[in-house]
């Protein structure tokens, strides 16, 4: 990457961190995506880049196997970068305006069945780490948290009396989400054990065995291990508990707006994908229970 792009990227990242107050994870994504742009442009002067150059880069990346979803995120980062350059560095135009990415097939999120979710969450709490894991997994499923949101939780974010958790979501947007009774019970088992190992000055709700804040990687690894022990065939990752929370809550309540608020979705379109899961669930019930939906047995006579 040339020096000019390095310098401009530094000022953009400073803006994202200090003015937009984006999370380190989001800033890392922007950094990666803009570096990809810089490598693809090679020697081009940023001010001379045209929409045709951006379309060519998109086509090249797509041919290397990048999905429409990944390219869409990447293009969004480039567009934001150029918008910043137009506003703050007097660039004449944004070459990303009007550029589109190839569409990817829509994939529905994968969710556990209610029985699988119950099996995942019912396990003996034999030691400190199992008590911690029980509290983490119950809270995931109870409140539909993202992995980063759970890892960032502080002890002070949980209110067991009001049965609420304060969550800092994407874009540093806070929301209050209810916590179910099973998650509250699991958390109350964890609190005194946490107090035994927490290091001075550490405010994180969930800790490693050494008393530090737990890492997202450890949470994912522990959940995957536990799901395998429970005989669940699916690839269980933290986001599958968020999907399961949304799907099961929507099946029970039918309240799309409430689910949107609890998930922290800015647009209801992001939440509507779970209505398709709900429809799939209803279709399966119909196919297995409705007399007119059952397949005729072989040899039946009209």
C-alpha positions as CSV (number, residue, x, y, z in Angstrom):
1,X,0.0,0.0,0.0
2,X,1.4,3.4,-0.8
3,X,2.2,6.0,1.8
4,X,-0.7,8.3,0.8
5,X,-3.2,5.5,1.4
6,X,-1.6,4.6,4.7
7,X,-1.9,8.2,5.9
8,X,-5.5,8.6,4.8
9,X,-6.4,5.2,6.4
10,X,-4.9,6.3,9.7
11,X,-7.0,9.5,9.7
12,X,-10.1,7.5,8.8
13,X,-9.5,4.9,11.6
14,X,-9.0,7.8,14.1
15,X,-12.4,9.1,13.0
16,X,-14.1,5.7,13.4
17,X,-12.6,5.2,16.9
18,X,-12.9,8.7,18.3
19,X,-15.9,10.2,16.6
20,X,-18.1,7.3,15.6
21,X,-16.9,5.2,18.6
22,X,-17.1,1.9,16.8
23,X,-15.9,-1.3,18.5
24,X,-12.4,-2.6,18.0
25,X,-13.8,-5.5,16.1
26,X,-15.7,-3.3,13.6
27,X,-12.6,-1.0,13.2
28,X,-10.6,-4.1,12.5
29,X,-13.0,-5.1,9.7
30,X,-12.8,-1.7,8.1
31,X,-9.0,-1.8,8.3
32,X,-8.9,-5.2,6.6
33,X,-11.4,-4.3,3.9
34,X,-9.6,-1.0,3.0
35,X,-6.3,-2.7,2.9
36,X,-7.7,-5.2,0.4
37,X,-8.8,-2.1,-1.7
38,X,-5.3,-0.7,-1.5
39,X,-3.7,-3.9,-2.6
40,X,-6.1,-4.3,-5.5
41,X,-5.6,-0.7,-6.7
42,X,-1.8,-1.2,-6.7
43,X,-0.4,2.1,-7.9
44,X,-3.6,4.0,-8.6
45,X,-4.0,7.5,-7.0
46,X,-7.0,7.3,-4.8
47,X,-8.4,10.5,-6.3
48,X,-8.2,9.0,-9.8
49,X,-10.1,5.8,-9.1
50,X,-13.3,5.4,-11.1
51,X,-16.4,3.2,-10.7
52,X,-15.0,1.0,-13.5
53,X,-11.9,0.3,-11.3
54,X,-14.1,-0.6,-8.3
55,X,-16.3,-2.9,-10.5
56,X,-13.2,-4.7,-11.8
57,X,-11.9,-5.3,-8.3
58,X,-15.3,-6.7,-7.2
59,X,-15.3,-9.0,-10.2
60,X,-11.7,-10.2,-9.4
61,X,-12.5,-10.9,-5.8
62,X,-15.7,-12.7,-6.7
63,X,-13.8,-14.9,-9.1
64,X,-11.5,-15.8,-6.2
65,X,-14.5,-17.1,-4.2
66,X,-15.6,-14.2,-2.1
67,X,-19.3,-14.4,-1.5
68,X,-21.8,-11.6,-2.3
69,X,-22.2,-11.0,1.5
70,X,-18.5,-10.5,2.0
71,X,-18.2,-8.3,-1.0
72,X,-21.2,-6.2,0.1
73,X,-19.6,-5.6,3.5
74,X,-16.3,-4.8,1.8
75,X,-17.9,-2.3,-0.7
76,X,-19.8,-0.7,2.2
77,X,-16.4,-0.1,4.0
78,X,-14.9,1.4,0.8
79,X,-18.0,3.6,0.3
80,X,-17.7,4.9,3.9
81,X,-14.0,5.5,3.4
82,X,-14.5,7.5,0.2
83,X,-17.4,9.5,1.8
84,X,-15.0,10.5,4.6
85,X,-12.4,11.5,2.0
86,X,-14.9,13.6,0.1
87,X,-16.0,15.4,3.4
88,X,-12.6,15.8,5.1
89,X,-10.0,15.7,2.3
90,X,-11.8,17.4,-0.6
91,X,-11.9,14.4,-2.9
92,X,-14.1,15.2,-5.9
93,X,-16.2,12.0,-6.0
94,X,-17.0,8.6,-4.5
95,X,-16.2,5.9,-7.1
96,X,-18.2,3.3,-5.1
97,X,-21.5,5.2,-5.6
98,X,-23.9,3.1,-7.8
99,X,-21.6,0.0,-7.8
100,X,-23.4,-3.3,-6.9
101,X,-22.1,-6.7,-5.9
102,X,-23.1,-10.1,-7.2
103,X,-26.1,-11.5,-5.2
104,X,-25.5,-14.6,-3.0
105,X,-28.3,-17.1,-2.5
106,X,-30.3,-16.3,0.7
107,X,-29.4,-18.7,3.4
108,X,-31.7,-19.0,6.4
109,X,-30.0,-19.0,9.8
110,X,-29.7,-22.4,11.4
111,X,-31.5,-22.8,14.8
112,X,-31.7,-25.7,17.3
113,X,-35.1,-27.3,17.9
114,X,-36.5,-26.5,21.4
115,X,-35.7,-30.1,22.4
116,X,-32.1,-29.7,21.3
117,X,-31.8,-26.3,23.1
118,X,-33.1,-28.0,26.3
119,X,-30.6,-30.8,25.9
120,X,-27.7,-28.4,25.4
121,X,-28.6,-26.4,28.5
122,X,-29.3,-29.3,30.9
123,X,-26.0,-30.6,32.2
124,X,-24.5,-31.2,35.7
125,X,-22.6,-28.3,37.2
126,X,-19.7,-30.2,38.8
127,X,-17.0,-27.5,39.0
128,X,-16.3,-23.8,38.6
129,X,-15.9,-23.9,34.8
130,X,-19.1,-25.8,34.3
131,X,-20.9,-23.3,36.5
132,X,-19.5,-20.5,34.4
133,X,-20.4,-22.3,31.1
134,X,-23.9,-23.0,32.3
135,X,-24.4,-19.3,33.1
136,X,-22.9,-18.2,29.7
137,X,-25.0,-20.6,27.6
138,X,-28.2,-19.9,29.5
139,X,-27.7,-16.2,29.1
140,X,-27.0,-16.6,25.3
141,X,-30.2,-18.5,24.8
142,X,-32.3,-16.5,27.3
143,X,-31.4,-13.0,25.9
144,X,-30.3,-13.6,22.3
145,X,-26.9,-12.0,22.7
146,X,-24.1,-11.8,20.1
147,X,-20.8,-13.4,21.1
148,X,-19.0,-10.0,21.4
149,X,-21.8,-8.7,23.5
150,X,-21.6,-11.5,26.0
151,X,-17.8,-11.3,26.2
152,X,-18.0,-7.5,26.9
153,X,-20.5,-7.8,29.7
154,X,-19.6,-6.5,33.1
155,X,-20.8,-7.7,36.4
156,X,-22.7,-4.4,36.9
157,X,-24.6,-5.0,33.6
158,X,-26.7,-7.8,35.2
159,X,-29.7,-6.9,37.4
160,X,-31.0,-10.2,38.9
161,X,-33.8,-8.4,40.8
162,X,-35.3,-6.8,37.7
163,X,-34.3,-9.8,35.6
164,X,-32.6,-7.6,33.0
165,X,-29.2,-7.3,31.3
166,X,-27.7,-4.1,29.8
167,X,-26.1,-4.9,26.5
168,X,-23.7,-2.8,24.4
169,X,-24.5,-3.7,20.8
170,X,-23.2,-2.8,17.4
171,X,-22.3,0.9,17.0
172,X,-22.1,1.2,20.7
173,X,-25.9,1.2,21.0
174,X,-27.1,0.1,24.4
175,X,-30.3,-1.9,24.9
176,X,-32.0,-3.6,27.9
177,X,-33.0,-7.2,27.4
178,X,-35.0,-9.5,29.7
179,X,-33.2,-12.5,31.4
180,X,-35.2,-15.7,32.0
181,X,-35.4,-17.5,35.3
182,X,-33.1,-20.3,34.3
183,X,-30.4,-17.9,33.3
184,X,-30.9,-15.9,36.5
185,X,-30.5,-19.1,38.6
186,X,-27.3,-20.1,36.6
187,X,-25.9,-16.6,37.1
188,X,-26.5,-16.7,40.8
189,X,-24.6,-20.0,41.0
190,X,-21.7,-18.4,39.2
191,X,-21.4,-15.1,41.1
192,X,-19.8,-16.6,44.3
193,X,-17.5,-18.8,42.3
194,X,-16.5,-15.8,40.2
195,X,-15.6,-13.9,43.3
196,X,-13.1,-16.6,44.3
197,X,-11.0,-16.2,41.1
198,X,-11.5,-12.7,39.8
199,X,-8.3,-10.6,39.6
200,X,-8.2,-7.1,41.1
201,X,-9.6,-4.5,38.8
202,X,-11.3,-7.0,36.4
203,X,-15.0,-6.1,36.0
204,X,-15.9,-8.7,33.3
205,X,-18.9,-10.9,34.1
206,X,-17.4,-14.1,32.7
207,X,-13.8,-15.0,33.5
208,X,-11.2,-17.5,32.4
209,X,-9.9,-19.9,35.0
210,X,-7.1,-17.4,35.7
211,X,-9.5,-14.7,36.7
212,X,-9.2,-12.5,33.6
213,X,-12.0,-11.6,31.1
214,X,-12.9,-14.6,29.0
215,X,-12.0,-14.5,25.3
216,X,-14.6,-15.0,22.5
217,X,-12.5,-17.9,21.2
218,X,-12.8,-19.7,24.6
219,X,-16.5,-19.2,24.7
220,X,-16.9,-20.7,21.2
221,X,-14.6,-23.6,22.0
222,X,-16.4,-24.5,25.2
223,X,-19.8,-24.4,23.6
224,X,-18.7,-26.6,20.7
225,X,-17.2,-29.1,23.1
226,X,-20.2,-29.3,25.3
227,X,-22.6,-29.7,22.3
228,X,-20.6,-32.7,21.1
229,X,-20.7,-34.2,24.6
230,X,-24.5,-33.8,24.5
231,X,-24.7,-35.7,21.2
232,X,-26.0,-32.7,19.2
233,X,-25.1,-33.3,15.5
234,X,-25.2,-29.7,14.3
235,X,-22.2,-27.5,14.4
236,X,-23.1,-25.5,17.5
237,X,-21.6,-22.0,17.7
238,X,-22.6,-19.0,19.8
239,X,-24.7,-17.4,17.1
240,X,-26.8,-20.5,16.8
241,X,-28.1,-19.8,20.3
242,X,-29.0,-16.3,19.1
243,X,-30.8,-17.7,16.1
244,X,-32.6,-20.3,18.3
245,X,-33.7,-17.5,20.8
246,X,-35.2,-15.4,18.0
247,X,-36.9,-18.4,16.2
248,X,-38.4,-19.9,19.4
249,X,-39.5,-16.5,20.7
250,X,-41.2,-15.6,17.4
251,X,-42.9,-19.0,17.2
252,X,-44.3,-18.5,20.7
253,X,-45.2,-14.8,20.5
254,X,-45.5,-13.8,16.9
255,X,-44.3,-10.3,18.0
256,X,-41.7,-9.3,15.3
257,X,-41.1,-5.8,16.7
258,X,-40.3,-7.1,20.2
259,X,-37.9,-9.7,18.8
260,X,-36.3,-6.9,16.7
261,X,-35.7,-4.8,19.8
262,X,-34.3,-7.6,21.9
263,X,-31.9,-8.7,19.1
264,X,-30.8,-5.0,18.6
265,X,-31.5,-5.0,14.9
266,X,-31.6,-1.5,13.4
267,X,-33.8,-2.7,10.5
268,X,-36.8,-5.0,10.9
269,X,-35.8,-6.6,7.6
270,X,-32.9,-8.3,9.5
271,X,-35.4,-9.8,11.9
272,X,-37.9,-10.9,9.3
273,X,-35.6,-13.7,8.2
274,X,-36.8,-15.6,11.3
275,X,-40.4,-15.5,10.0
276,X,-39.1,-17.9,7.3
277,X,-37.8,-20.2,10.0
278,X,-41.2,-20.0,11.7
279,X,-42.9,-20.8,8.4
280,X,-40.6,-23.8,7.9
281,X,-41.6,-25.0,11.4
282,X,-45.3,-24.7,10.6
283,X,-44.9,-26.4,7.3
284,X,-43.3,-29.4,9.0
285,X,-46.1,-29.6,11.5
286,X,-48.7,-29.4,8.6
287,X,-46.9,-32.1,6.6
288,X,-46.8,-34.5,9.5
289,X,-50.2,-33.9,10.9
290,X,-52.8,-32.8,8.3
291,X,-54.7,-35.7,6.7
292,X,-54.6,-34.0,3.3
293,X,-50.9,-33.5,3.5
294,X,-49.9,-37.1,4.2
295,X,-48.6,-39.2,1.4
296,X,-50.8,-41.9,0.2
297,X,-49.6,-45.4,1.0
298,X,-48.4,-47.5,-1.8
299,X,-51.1,-49.6,-3.5
300,X,-53.9,-47.3,-2.4
301,X,-56.9,-47.3,-4.8
302,X,-58.6,-44.2,-6.1
